[in-house]
């Protein structure tokens, strides 16, 4: 007998402690995984907004014929896009 407990009681206490530790580790892992996914999602959003900003800037600097050509059209002699 250790600490006044029988071997069966010690085994039960050890199993309870193991389950509590395993549960805590599981919850910590889930929390870390959610945080990693959230960070990746935010970074992806930032990257998309940055790229969109560059695209908007490029397009706003184009004149109508350049936009027509960029979209695969051809500029006719009268300046219209076909």
C-alpha positions in Angstrom: 0.0 0.0 0.0 1.3 3.3 -1.1 -0.1 6.5 0.4 -2.7 4.4 2.1 -4.2 3.2 -1.2 -4.4 -0.3 -2.5 -2.9 -1.3 -5.8 -6.3 -1.3 -7.5 -7.0 2.3 -6.2 -3.6 3.4 -7.5 -4.3 1.9 -10.9 -7.6 3.6 -11.0 -6.1 6.9 -10.1 -3.4 6.5 -12.7 -6.0 5.7 -15.4 -8.0 8.7 -14.5 -4.9 10.9 -14.6 -4.0 9.5 -18.0 -7.4 10.2 -19.4 -7.4 13.7 -18.1 -4.0 14.3 -19.6 -5.0 12.8 -22.9 -8.2 14.9 -23.0 -6.2 18.0 -22.3 -3.7 17.3 -25.0 -6.5 16.5 -27.4 -8.2 19.9 -26.7 -4.9 21.7 -27.0 -4.3 20.1 -30.3 -7.7 21.1 -31.6 -7.2 24.6 -30.5 -3.8 24.8 -32.1 -5.3 23.4 -35.4 -8.1 25.9 -35.4 -5.6 28.8 -34.8 -3.4 27.5 -37.7 -6.4 27.3 -40.0 -7.6 30.8 -39.0 -4.1 32.2 -39.7 -3.9 30.5 -43.1 -7.3 31.8 -44.0 -6.4 35.4 -43.0 -3.1 35.3 -44.9 -5.0 34.0 -48.0 -7.5 36.9 -47.7 -4.7 39.4 -47.4 -2.9 37.9 -50.5 -6.1 38.0 -52.5 -6.8 41.7 -51.6 -3.2 42.7 -52.4 -3.4 41.0 -55.8 -6.8 42.6 -56.5 -5.4 46.0 -55.6 -2.6 45.5 -58.1 -5.0 44.4 -60.8 -7.3 47.3 -60.1 -4.4 49.7 -60.4 -3.2 48.2 -63.7 -6.7 48.4 -65.2 -7.3 51.9 -64.0 -4.2 53.0 -65.8 -5.4 51.4 -69.1 -7.2 53.3 -71.8 -10.3 51.8 -73.5 -8.4 50.2 -76.4 -5.9 48.6 -74.0 -8.7 47.1 -72.0 -10.4 45.8 -75.1 -7.1 44.1 -76.2 -6.6 42.7 -72.6 -10.0 41.1 -72.8 -9.2 39.5 -76.1 -11.0 41.9 -78.3 -9.8 43.9 -81.3 -10.0 47.7 -81.7 -11.8 48.7 -84.9 -10.8 51.8 -86.9 -13.6 53.8 -85.4 -12.2 53.0 -81.9 -14.9 50.6 -80.8 -14.1 47.2 -79.4 -15.1 44.0 -81.3 
